[in-house]
């Protein structure tokens, strides 16, 4: 389950995450810590270190190998990680669904990169993973993230009270989904291999 690099603007590309991203991911998350705080769980200090990101990436990449997760990073011209986009809870069979999560470095916020990356992630979910839908959630007051999802064709499907523990409290979330296609259930993971 892989996807190639996708250029999003003149200097930023979306590419699959690797273990080599740990140091620059830690740098970006540290720089963006206060900016992301209202939208994130409270993280231990080790999360913002290279070691913490190595542990996180090792878990994501193990889940990727098992077909449950697809992690990407936004990479700048020097190949430094400047954001993360992840499809989790990938389920095939008749459900063919995944959950989307993402963040962008504070220095790159407001440039349309999240919208461009979410569009590419949805294309990969449909064309590479053979998914039928992608779901996402935002805090009720996260207007910027809601704009990204709306621009990428997501629709509101409900509200979940006290859905996630964010910034120290159980918080209500708006739920979104994007239907990727209405074709047959068969996808790349269901096709027999040649040979």
N, C-alpha and C positions, 0 to 999 in steps of 0.2 A: 504494500500500500504506500506508494510514493507519488509525489507530484514534483514537477520541475520548478525552476525559478520563474517568477513573473515580475517584470519591471512595472512599478506603479507610478513612478515619475522619473525625472532625469537622474536621480541619485538613489532612490529607495526601491528595493525589491522585496518581494515576499518569497521566502524559500523554506524548505523543511528545516526544522531545528536539529542541531547536533550537539554533542557533548562539548564541542569546542566553543559553544556560545556562552558557557557558564560565566566567564569573567566579565564579558561586556554586558550580559544580561544583568548581573549583579550591579554593575556600574549604572546602567540605565534605571533599574528599579530604585536604587539609592537616590539618584538625582530626582526621580519622579515620586518619591515616597509621600511627600506632603500633598502633592497634586492628586495622587490616586487614593489617598486615605479615606475620603468620604464614600468611595465605591467598593472598598476592599475589606476582607476580614482583617482583624488585627493579626499581624504577623510577628513571629519572634525575630529578634535582631539577626539571627543566623540566616534567615531567609534572604537578607540583603547582602550576603557574602558570596564569594565564589564557591565555597564549600556547600553552602545552602542551595545554590543554584545547580551545582553538580548533582546533589541528591535529588532535587526536583526533576531535573532533566533525565536522570537515570530512570526514575519512575515513569515519566512520560514516554520515554523511548522504549522501555520494556512493555508498557501498555500498547504502544504503537506496533511493536512486533507481534503482539497477541491480537491485533486488529481492533482494539477498543478505543484508540485515540489517534488523532493526527495533529501533531504540533508544528506550527510554523513560527518564524520570526520575521520581523521587518529588519532588513539589513541595509546599512548605509553604504556609501561608495567604498569605505574601508572594510566592509563586511562585519561591522559591529552591530550587535543586536540592539534595536531601538523600539521594540514592541513585540508582543506575542499574540498569536491567534491560535486557538485550539478547538478542535472538535473532540468532544468527550462523549462517553456513553454511546459509542457507535453500536447500533443494533441492526442486524440484517433480517433475513426472513421476511415475514409480511409487514413488519413495522418499518424497516429501512429508514432509521432516524438517527440524529445525533444532536448534541447540545453544543452551542457556540459560546465561547468566552474570548475576550480580547482586551488588550490595553495598548496604549501608544505612549512613548516617552514624552514627557512634558515639553521638550524642545521641538517636537514634531507635531504637537496637537494643533488642530484647526487647519490643517493643510489638505484635508480630504483623503488622507492615507487610510484611515479606518474604513471609510466607505469603499475605496478601491480594493482594499484587502478583503473585506467581507464579501464583495462581489466575486473575487477570485476564489475564496474559500467555498462559496456556494457552488461555483462552477465545478470545482474539484469534487465536492460532495456528490453532485449529480453525475459527472462524467467519469470520474475515476473510482469513486466508492459505490456508485450506483444507488445513492440514497433517494428517497422520496421526499423527505422534509428535513429541515433544520429548525431547531427551536432555540430561543434565547430569552433572557429575562434581564430587566433593569430595575433599579430602584425607581419609585414613582416620580422622583424629582430629577432623574438623570436625563434631562432633555437632549443633551448632545448625543448620547448613545441611542436614544430613541429616534433621533433624526437620521443617524447612520442606518439603523435597521429599516426605517420607512423608505429611505432612498434605495435600499437594496431589495425592496419588495416584500419585506416582512409585514405581517398584519397582527394586530392585537387580538389575542384569543382569550384573555382573562386577566384576573388579578389574584395573586396568591398572598393571603395575609401571613405575616411573620414567616416568610419563605426561607430567607438565608440570614445567618448571623454576620452582619456587616458593620464594621466600625464600632463594635462593642454592643450591638443590639440586634434582636430579631426584627427584620425589616420587611415591610410589604414590598412586593415586586409586581411589575407589569409583565405579563407573559406574551411572547411573540412566536410566530412560526412563519416559515416560508415554505410553500409547497414547490418543490423543484421540478416535478413532472407528474403526469398521470399515466405513464406508460406501464408496461408489464413489470412484475416484481423482480424478474431476473436481472441481476447486475453482475459486474466483473467478478465478484467473490463467489458467485453461484455458478459460473460457467466452468465446465470441465476443462482441464488443461490439455493442450495438444500433446500428442506423443503417446 
